[in-house]
């Protein structure tokens, strides 16, 4: 990637490279012993495009992995919720069938069901 604090976009005026465009770092002129950015424009653009394409492919792969992970988590949470609900409902049905003590018992069963649903909801968060 063309990364430099002070990049210039220039063109050569020599016979061999007549008006051929290039990128160069301004610091190159001041520090000739150091290696700084110099790249022909016709070579730089395809390099930049291929780097962007690679990043896009990485993002697509990351998104696919994340969506697969979320789907698995949702499936597991749904399965656990169904099991807990079945257990709660079966437990409440047995209790109701075995002993019916009137309004107090019904109120207790209702509170138990509400608490079970709240607990399951809390687990899903």
N, C-alpha and C positions, 0 to 999 in steps of 0.2 A: 504494500500500500504506500502511496506517496505521502510519507509522513516526515515533515521537517517543519521547524518553526517558521522559516522564511523561505518558502518555495517560490521560484520564479518560473514563468512559462515564456520561453524565448524561441527564437528561430536562428539557425546558422546562416551565414552569408558567404560560405565558401563554395568553390566549384563542386567539390565532392558531395556536399550536403546542402545544396542551394535551397534555402528557406525550409529546411527540415526542422520541424518543431521538436522541442525537448523541454524537460523539467530539470531544474537544478536548484540547489540550495544556495542562497546568497553568501553563506559563510564560506563556500568553496573558494571564492576569490580572496578572502582574507587569510585562510588557513590552508594553504596548498598541500601541506604535509598530511592533513587529515582526510579521511574518507567520508565524503558527504554525498547526498543524493544527486545523481545524474541519470536520467533515463529518457530515451527517445519516446516521443508521444505515441508513435505507432506501435511501440512495444508495451508501453505503460497501460494503455487503455484495455487491451485484451487481458493483461495481468490483473487489472482492477476488476474487470467483469468476472473472471474466473474465481477471484477471492470472494466476491459478493455472492456468486452462485454457490460456492462451498458453504458460506455462512447460512444461506437460505436453506440448503439441504440439512444442515445441522439443526436449524430451528424446526423444520418439518419433522425430523426424527425425534427431537425433544417433545414436540407437541403430540406426536403419535404415542410415545411412551407414556406421557402424562395422561392422555385420554384413556389409554388401556388400564393404567393404574387406578384412575378414578372409577372406571366402569367396574373393575374387580372389587374395589372397596364398597361401591354402592350395592353390588350383588351380595356381598357378604353381610352388609348391614341389613339389607332387606330380608335375607334368610334368617338372620339372628332375630330380627323383629318378629317375623312370622312365628318362629319357634317359641319366643317368649310370650307372644299373645296367645298361642294355642295352649301353652302350659297354664297361663293365668286363667283363661276361659275355662279350661277343663277343671282346674282346681276350684274355681268358683261354682261351676255347675255341680260338681260332686258335693261341695259343702251345702249348696242350696237343696239338693235332692236328699241328702242325709238328714239334715236337721233344719227345719224351718221354724225359727223362733219369733216370727213376726217382724214389725217395723224396725226394731233395733238391729236385728240380723241383716235385714235388707240394706239398712243404712251402712252397716259395717262392710258388707259386700261391695256396695257402691264406692265407698272410700277406698277399698282395696283395689278395685278396678282402676279408679282414677289415679291412684299412686303408681300402679303398674304401668299405665300408659305414660305418666309423667316420667317415670324412670326410663322407659324405653326411648322416649323422646330425648331425654337428657343424654343417653348413650349415643344417639345418632348425631348429636351436635359435636 
